[in-house]
Amino acid sequence: MNPFGDPRKLMKQLQQQQEKMQAEIAALVVEATSGGGMVKVEVDGQKQLLSLTIDPEVVSKDDDQMLQDLVVAAVNEASRKVDDAIQEKVGALTGGMKIPGLT
């Protein structure tokens, strides 16, 4: 007798949980800011940039490098937040176990 029960039933449950997690990740939207909120970005669970908002005060043709740095910082922070959210969802699915291909 298998201590884990019916392997087909277990696989079906895992597949359903994986599909649910993938749907949650697809629906995920995170926001990140830089420069004290002067630059704000939103990205989805696939790290696609959905929106970019720049406070007019930070737009200066004399200091375009600062604006570029703020945009990069906000996008990188949003990417990190997506990674954290996905890791949290995967951890909940796997009970904290590190499974290659899922983490």
C-alpha positions in Angstrom: 0.0 0.0 0.0 1.3 3.4 -1.0 1.6 5.7 2.1 0.8 8.8 -0.1 -2.5 7.3 -1.4 -3.5 7.0 -5.1 -0.7 8.5 -7.2 -3.2 9.5 -9.9 -5.3 11.4 -7.4 -2.2 13.1 -5.9 -1.0 14.1 -9.4 -4.4 15.6 -10.3 -4.4 17.6 -7.0 -0.9 18.9 -7.7 -1.9 19.8 -11.2 -4.9 21.7 -10.0 -2.8 23.5 -7.4 -0.2 24.4 -10.1 -2.9 25.7 -12.4 -4.4 27.8 -9.6 -0.9 29.2 -8.8 -0.3 30.0 -12.5 -3.6 31.9 -12.6 -2.7 33.8 -9.5 0.7 34.8 -10.9 -0.9 35.8 -14.2 -3.3 38.1 -12.3 -0.5 39.5 -10.1 0.2 43.2 -10.3 2.9 44.8 -8.2 3.8 48.5 -7.8 7.2 49.9 -7.0 8.5 53.4 -6.6 11.8 55.2 -6.5 12.9 58.7 -5.7 10.4 59.0 -2.9 7.6 58.2 -5.2 8.7 60.4 -8.0 8.8 57.4 -10.4 6.1 54.7 -10.1 5.8 51.5 -12.1 3.4 48.6 -12.2 4.4 45.2 -13.6 2.5 42.0 -13.9 3.4 38.5 -12.8 5.4 37.9 -16.0 7.4 41.1 -15.2 5.8 43.0 -18.1 5.7 46.7 -17.5 2.1 47.8 -17.3 2.5 51.5 -16.4 5.1 54.1 -15.7 4.3 57.3 -13.9 6.9 60.1 -13.7 6.3 63.2 -11.5 6.8 66.3 -13.7 9.2 67.7 -11.0 11.8 65.1 -11.8 11.8 65.7 -15.5 14.7 68.0 -16.4 16.7 68.0 -19.6 19.7 69.1 -17.6 19.6 65.9 -15.4 18.2 63.1 -17.6 20.6 60.6 -16.0 18.9 60.9 -12.7 15.5 60.2 -14.3 16.9 57.2 -16.1 18.4 55.9 -12.8 15.0 56.4 -11.0 13.2 54.4 -13.7 15.7 51.6 -13.6 15.5 51.4 -9.8 11.7 51.3 -9.9 11.6 48.6 -12.5 14.2 46.5 -10.7 12.3 46.9 -7.4 9.1 45.8 -9.1 10.8 42.8 -10.6 12.1 41.8 -7.1 8.6 42.1 -5.7 7.3 39.8 -8.4 10.0 37.3 -7.5 9.1 37.5 -3.8 5.4 37.1 -4.5 6.0 34.1 -6.8 8.4 32.5 -4.2 5.7 33.0 -1.5 3.1 31.3 -3.7 5.4 28.4 -4.6 6.4 28.0 -1.0 2.8 27.7 0.0 2.2 25.1 -2.7 5.3 23.0 -1.8 5.2 23.4 1.9 8.5 25.2 1.8 10.3 22.4 0.0 12.7 23.5 -2.8 11.6 21.7 -5.9 13.7 22.2 -9.0 11.8 23.9 -11.8 9.3 25.5 -9.4 11.6 27.9 -7.5 
